[in-house]
Every structure is written in structure tokens, then in C-alpha cells.
Amino acid sequence: MQQLHFDVAIIGGGILGCSIAYFLASFSNASAVVIEQENNFGMHASRRNTGKVHAPFLYDPAKRSLTAKAALKGFDMLRKYCKVNSLPFKEDGVMEVATSEGQIDTLHRYLEWGYKNGLTEDQLKFLAKEEVAKVEPNVSCHSAIVCFRDASTDYELITKHLMCDAQKFGCRVMPNSRFRNFAHNNHLIIRTEGTEKEIIANYVINASGGYSLNIAHGVGLATEYRDLYFRGEYWQAPHEYSDLTRMSIYSVPKYSEYPFLNPHWIIRADGRREVGPNAVPVFSPYSYEWTDDLKNSMAKIFQSSTSIGVMRLMMNSQFIRLASKEFWSSISKRAMVNRVRQFLPSLKSSAFTTRGVAGIRSSLTDKEGNFVPEMLILENDYSLHILNYNSPGATGALPVGAKIVSGLLEKGYLHKSSEKGESLWDISEILE
Ligand SMILES: Cc1cc2nc3c(=O)[nH]c(=O)nc-3n(C[C@H](O)[C@H](O)[C@H](O)COP(=O)(O)OP(=O)(O)OC[C@H]3O[C@@H](n4cnc5c(N)ncnc54)[C@H](O)[C@@H]3O)c2cc1C
């Protein structure tokens, strides 16, 4: 069997793996390879999402400070990267609405979080009901907050572009190669399905999205966590709704500790309007259709039944009630559109005829059955694993990628490159 030697192997060619590869190839002399199971890059969560560059007002700085910082920095970095490379980046803003009076306190809490997370009073504002009516006359709500520092983009295009740039700086790619396991001796021997080659590396970075917990468990890390999957489905809005609002409209979720956000009214970078996503519990990170789900169900049920945390969650009546609502909105188009009609009453479900592209979130739960609020970055001597990398993960991928690479440079796993030509970035500036 042919052997290929690299300093670093990155498992997963989504936006996170490609961002890491891009900074690693541009800032260091290390030889690197990206191992990807699909025949192209960015084929899972990185293309199956809402396409928003999120401003950090929904993230409690006490629990999600890393996510909030990455989102704040990510906006500037994506704007620059998209501008230089002529990729879509539309600064179109977002409105978050309270559909009942009781939710107004939550809006004030979001304002406070947004300011703590670095947004300014020009960028994030409270709007009373009458002010909302002036900005978005078709929206019905008690009050809202509006954020002008929010944008729409196409993360699939960005992911593919990052991978091309990484290749220009010397990174190798291995598509159609599914990581199976590795053996650790003096170096790592990585075995994959789909290729006759054996990969030898000094260091592994696990950025494999919905599969990442399995790889971490394989090296004895994060064993206290389990993952649950939630399919976010969309319906495309017909042309007649093109002028309904100027910006995307989100509504305050009732239970923010669960991954069940209310479906939004979305304006995509190319102008398409959609409602979604819901969050239907499914059995695998790739269960995009109901038939996929049945195929994967037995293995997941068996795995979950060995976790006390997951079993606790399954007995939590509030979780089950919310999950049932999500199932119903998956089966019934009317139920899904009705959730958005709470703030856009003129929508008619009969006008929606085409589903959008569904995507799957993989959320970690702990031993108590609580959802883990923040991304986890875990390491041992020869590997680093990024887990629970959920929304706004695409927004924050560039700064998170830069941070991981700078950490490896500091620890001496990588050495700085001196002669790779003009770079767009000054890494110390990014990390400030
Ligand atoms: C419905 C939905 C809406 C979202 N909306 C937004 C949004 O508006 N804004 C935002 O910022 N974020 C959003 N997100 C979150 C964002 O999309 C993700 O955080 C981000 O794409 C994660 O990137 P990733 O590279 O970690 O994962 P992925 O894109 O899933 O990449 C992981 C890669 O690893 C590969 N892989 C897995 N296992 C193996 C293996 N064994 N061998 C080789 N390769 C493997 C996969 O094929 C895949 O290409 C949304 C997510 C969802 C699901």
C-alpha cells in the first residue's frame, strides 16, 4: 500500500476544516492534507444552512463567549474575504420580534448581551411596536430589536474558495476518502475507506462536523458526551412574497436551552425567500430524508439507550412536547408556515410548493441530559477535536480556524512560514 506522509491531517472539508487548512497552509511551513468523505467540499452543514452572517446578540456572554467573539470577528473577516474574492456578502440586517408581551424582557436581555458582546448602539436597537410598523409594515409583533450588522452570504461558495486558496498555498486534498480510524505509534497511521493509500501524519485535527464526537471517543476524549441530531427543514416562498419584508425576521424562541428555535422568515443572498428551519430529531447527521432516518435508527437508538443523559432527556416531558411540535411541522407544511404567520400574518401555506435544502445540527448533551451551549475544543498530544460546532459556526469559522492554527504555532507543533507571499491577514491582529 502506498504511504503518504504529512505533518498535519485535517479530517473534514466543511467550512471549519477548510478554514483551518487555509490558515495552516498560509501561515506555516507544515505539509497538510484534508481528508473528506464526499467528492467535493462543503457538502453537509456548510451548504445546508440559513446563510446568515450572525451578529452576536443571541449568545449569553457568560455561557457562549467564544461563540460570540468568533461571530463578531467573523463578520469582519468574511466581509473582507468575500470582497477580495467577489463572493456574495449582502449587509441586509435582521429583525428579532417579540410575538407576545412576555417576550419583551427577552429582547432587552438580547440587547444587553449584544452590547456586552461588542455590538454598538448604532448597530443594535430596540424598536417599539409603532417603530416596527414604519420599518416593516407587514410584520405583526409587540416590539422588536433590529441589527444592521448582519448579512447574508453563500457558505458553500466560501468553503470551496477557501479550499482552493489552501491548495494554492500547498495543502493537499483527499476527497472520496472516509476516515475510519487511526493507530498511534511514533506517528499516526490513518486508515480511510475509498482510497488505497495509507496516510502517515504527526498530528490530526478532527473537524468532521456531525461525525466528530465518534472520532474524539476513539481517542478516549469527550466520553461523557453524546450527540443528538436535529434536521432543519425549509420551504421556499413563491415570488409573490418578494416584497413582503426588507430584512430577515426571526422570533424569540420560548425555550432557548433546547435547539428548537422558531422557524424564521429568511432572505437569502441571492434574493430567495424561505421559511425555516424547524428542528426535527433524527437518527444520523446525514438523515436528510425520512427514508435515511429509518435506515439509521436502530444503531442510534442502541447508542442512546446506553447514555443516562439521553435517557433523562427522553423522559423530560417539556422536551418531548417540543419535539412533537417539530415532528408535526415536518409532516405538515401548514403547521410550519403557521409558525411564521404569527409575525407575518399575510402568508398562506397553500402558496408554498417547494421544499428548501434541509441541514442537520449535531448537538452534544452531557450526563445530566443538558444541551452543551458552547463549542468544545479538546486536545491530546497528537490530536485536536472541535465538537458541538453549531450555529453560528459558519460565521465564526475564519477566526476559529485562525485561533486553532495560532495555538499550534505557539505550542511548537507548527513553524511559521516566511515566504508564502502577500497574505490577506495579520494573524496577531485577528487574535486581538
Ligand atoms: C439548518 C442549519 C442552519 C444553520 N444556519 C447557520 C447560519 O445561518 N449562519 C451560521 O453561521 N451558521 C449556521 N449553521 C451552522 C453552520 O452551518 C455550521 O456550524 C458549520 O457549517 C459547521 O461546519 P463544519 O465544517 O464543522 O461541519 P460540516 O460542514 O458538516 O463539515 C464536516 C465535514 O466532515 C466530513 N466528514 C464527516 N465524517 C467524515 C469521515 N469519517 N471522513 C472524512 N470526512 C468526514 C463531512 O463530509 C463534511 O464535509 C446552520 C446549521 C444548520 C444545520
The ligand as a MOL file (V3000), in Angstrom:
LIG
                    3D

  0  0  0     0  0            999 V3000
M  V30 BEGIN CTAB
M  V30 COUNTS 53 58 0 0 0
M  V30 BEGIN ATOM
M  V30 1 C -30.1540 24.1430 9.4740 0
M  V30 2 C -28.8980 24.8950 9.8030 0
M  V30 3 C -28.8600 26.2850 9.6890 0
M  V30 4 C -27.6990 26.9920 10.0000 0
M  V30 5 N -27.6420 28.3290 9.7780 0
M  V30 6 C -26.4830 28.9960 10.0020 0
M  V30 7 C -26.3700 30.3720 9.6770 0
M  V30 8 O -27.2880 30.9930 9.1560 0
M  V30 9 N -25.1970 31.0120 9.9680 0
M  V30 10 C -24.1440 30.3460 10.5550 0
M  V30 11 O -23.1200 30.9820 10.8090 0
M  V30 12 N -24.2100 29.0270 10.8320 0
M  V30 13 C -25.3460 28.3400 10.5510 0
M  V30 14 N -25.4160 26.9960 10.8010 0
M  V30 15 C -24.2660 26.3260 11.3960 0
M  V30 16 C -23.1640 26.0770 10.3820 0
M  V30 17 O -23.7170 25.6740 9.1460 0
M  V30 18 C -22.2130 25.0190 10.9420 0
M  V30 19 O -21.7940 25.4130 12.2420 0
M  V30 20 C -20.9780 24.8430 10.0840 0
M  V30 21 O -21.3140 24.6710 8.7270 0
M  V30 22 C -20.2020 23.6460 10.5730 0
M  V30 23 O -19.1100 23.4620 9.7050 0
M  V30 24 P -18.2240 22.1590 9.8510 0
M  V30 25 O -17.1260 22.2970 8.8760 0
M  V30 26 O -17.8770 21.9420 11.2820 0
M  V30 27 O -19.2240 20.9520 9.5100 0
M  V30 28 P -19.6770 20.2990 8.0410 0
M  V30 29 O -19.9390 21.3630 7.0950 0
M  V30 30 O -20.7180 19.3320 8.3790 0
M  V30 31 O -18.3310 19.6130 7.6190 0
M  V30 32 C -17.8720 18.3910 8.1780 0
M  V30 33 C -17.2330 17.6340 7.0390 0
M  V30 34 O -16.6290 16.4520 7.5540 0
M  V30 35 C -16.8250 15.4150 6.6030 0
M  V30 36 N -16.7270 14.1310 7.3130 0
M  V30 37 C -17.5180 13.6800 8.2940 0
M  V30 38 N -17.1080 12.4520 8.6800 0
M  V30 39 C -16.0320 12.1380 7.9260 0
M  V30 40 C -15.1680 10.9990 7.8710 0
M  V30 41 N -15.3420 9.9320 8.6550 0
M  V30 42 N -14.1590 11.0180 6.9630 0
M  V30 43 C -13.9490 12.0970 6.1380 0
M  V30 44 N -14.7560 13.1760 6.1540 0
M  V30 45 C -15.7720 13.2000 7.0460 0
M  V30 46 C -18.2360 15.6670 6.0760 0
M  V30 47 O -18.4580 15.0330 4.8300 0
M  V30 48 C -18.2530 17.1760 5.9980 0
M  V30 49 O -17.8640 17.6640 4.7210 0
M  V30 50 C -26.5520 26.2780 10.4710 0
M  V30 51 C -26.5870 24.8780 10.5540 0
M  V30 52 C -27.7340 24.1980 10.2050 0
M  V30 53 C -27.7250 22.6950 10.2510 0
M  V30 END ATOM
M  V30 BEGIN BOND
M  V30 1 1 1 2
M  V30 2 1 2 3
M  V30 3 2 2 52
M  V30 4 2 3 4
M  V30 5 1 4 5
M  V30 6 1 4 50
M  V30 7 2 5 6
M  V30 8 1 6 7
M  V30 9 1 6 13
M  V30 10 2 7 8
M  V30 11 1 7 9
M  V30 12 1 9 10
M  V30 13 2 10 11
M  V30 14 1 10 12
M  V30 15 2 12 13
M  V30 16 1 13 14
M  V30 17 1 14 15
M  V30 18 1 14 50
M  V30 19 1 15 16
M  V30 20 1 16 17
M  V30 21 1 16 18
M  V30 22 1 18 19
M  V30 23 1 18 20
M  V30 24 1 20 21
M  V30 25 1 20 22
M  V30 26 1 22 23
M  V30 27 1 23 24
M  V30 28 2 24 25
M  V30 29 1 24 26
M  V30 30 1 24 27
M  V30 31 1 27 28
M  V30 32 2 28 29
M  V30 33 1 28 30
M  V30 34 1 28 31
M  V30 35 1 31 32
M  V30 36 1 32 33
M  V30 37 1 33 34
M  V30 38 1 33 48
M  V30 39 1 34 35
M  V30 40 1 35 36
M  V30 41 1 35 46
M  V30 42 1 36 37
M  V30 43 1 36 45
M  V30 44 2 37 38
M  V30 45 1 38 39
M  V30 46 1 39 40
M  V30 47 2 39 45
M  V30 48 1 40 41
M  V30 49 2 40 42
M  V30 50 1 42 43
M  V30 51 2 43 44
M  V30 52 1 44 45
M  V30 53 1 46 47
M  V30 54 1 46 48
M  V30 55 1 48 49
M  V30 56 2 50 51
M  V30 57 1 51 52
M  V30 58 1 52 53
M  V30 END BOND
M  V30 END CTAB
M  END
